[in-house]
Amino acid sequence: MGRKKDPPKTQQESFKRWIIEKADWITFTENINITFNQNSSLQDNINLLTKSIIEAANKSIPKTPGITFSNAVPWWNEEIKTAIENWKKALRKYKKTRSLEDLINFKKLKANTRQIIKNSKEKSWQKFLQSLQQDMPISTFWKCVSSLKGKNSRQSIKGLVQDNKFFTDLHEITNIIGSYFASVSATENYEKDFITYKKSIESVPILFDSSNTESYNQPISRYELISTIKQNLKKSALGPDGIHPYMIKNLPENAITFILQLYNKILLSDSFPDSWKIAHVIPILKPDKDPLIVSSYHPIALTSVLGKLYEKILNKRLIWYLESTNSLNKLQFGFRKNHSTHHALLDLQTRIHKAIVNKNHLYTIFFDLEKAYDLTWHYNILRSLYSAGIRGHLANFIKSFLTERTIHVRIGKNISDPFIIENGVPQGSVISVSLFLLAVNNISSFIPYPVT
């Protein structure tokens, strides 16, 4: 009988990650000196900027090794490891001798091991409770709870079952998952009648012609760029280009000028660069789901930080226009400044109270939109933009942003083939929330009176 491996250890093979805490930002800044080339293509300038940032980072920021090992549970320690080794050793001895003395010794050691593990879990739980703070983010809370329970959504995928076949090759697995994620947004998921209607109405293009004198179409200012970097660019996972948000925050003046010129040239082009439409998708196992089934995973999309920064700037302009012109439905409480689900609950409470006072009946229906983000209709977003009066550069950027997007599923160092996303708003994108609000903005107009 072979000896079992020590439990809860997690091995993760992945891209080497930047150790930002040990970055030498002075050296990083000194190694970047670039000038925007007006005669080069947008993509060439993007490549130049990306290359300059990565080369400077390689000289000033250390990386983690490609493989890391970590305890899967915080309560695991050397005492538990030794206790388990002792009772396994006693078990092997008893299987050889079959003596009553060795059986009793084995049971004692096993019981002792259980007690040690129980005590360690209790201590770990008490330590966690003592660390709780009122302002702790709910995501951090549940992450700690999952860690204590030994759950790890980022554990390596060992295999998948598809069409009664078992796959273990990671490249095949990434392609299976990529195909599944892409299929969720496929046009064939719509009802047949809607597909016919969709094809018919999309044959008439929506034109956003404008002289571009509108305030939201003006060149991006240095203030807009710098304030967005400082206030809205937060720590996040690396996209396909490997650039960390903190690298952008520590760029020298020449690189800031470069980005400003690049962004304004993109704005004038009425497009969104193809390289920024590519997302690396990390499959995360859903709670209590079978890891062998492809539908058990949900996607976490990682895109270029440079692209996200550009999105954030134009999203601010979009939200400002929609709010200042009262273009958003007054019944829309989600994802808006100074609005929340509390307002929706208060509105419902008021209606209930009025119904009781007036001795009327009030019927409330709650429903969930299946695959809401994945199947958001692009044409309807553009139609809503047009109805709101948005024209020119901003509208054309959104039109380009939504189309010809691709994903690559990434598991460790293994990357899938590209898969096209036909419909929906990009998962994890800043501007996607605003575009979804536009997509459902007129939904109440389809509800007949007296329903409100």
Sequence and secondary structure as in RCSB ss.txt:
>XXXX:A:sequence
MGRKKDPPKTQQESFKRWIIEKADWITFTENINITFNQNSSLQDNINLLTKSIIEAANKSIPKTPGITFSNAVPW
WNEEIKTAIENWKKALRKYKKTRSLEDLINFKKLKANTRQIIKNSKEKSWQKFLQSLQQDMPISTFWKCVSSLKG
KNSRQSIKGLVQDNKFFTDLHEITNIIGSYFASVSATENYEKDFITYKKSIESVPILFDSSNTESYNQPISRYEL
ISTIKQNLKKSALGPDGIHPYMIKNLPENAITFILQLYNKILLSDSFPDSWKIAHVIPILKPDKDPLIVSSYHPI
ALTSVLGKLYEKILNKRLIWYLESTNSLNKLQFGFRKNHSTHHALLDLQTRIHKAIVNKNHLYTIFFDLEKAYDL
TWHYNILRSLYSAGIRGHLANFIKSFLTERTIHVRIGKNISDPFIIENGVPQGSVISVSLFLLAVNNISSFIPYP
VT
>XXXX:A:secstr
      SSEEEEE    B GGG  HHHHHHT      TTS HHHHHHHHHHHHHHHHHHH  B  SEEEEESSTT
  HHHHHHHHHHHHHHHHHHHH  HHHHHHHHHHHHHHHHHHHHHHHHHHHHHHHH  TT  HHHHHHHHHHHTT
  TTS    EEETTEEE  HHHHHHHHHHHHHHHT GGGS HHHHHHHHHHHTS         SGGGS   HHHH
HHHHHHH       TT   HHHHHT  HHHHHHHHHHHHHHHHHTS  GGGGEEEEEEEE TT  TTSGGGEEEE
EE  HHHHHHHHHHHHHHHHHHHHTT S TT  TTSTT  HHHHHHHHHHHHHHHHHTT          TTTTTT
  HHHHHHHHHHTT  HHHHHHHHHHHSSEEEEEEETTEE   EEE SS  TT HHHHHHHHHHTTTGGGGS TT
  
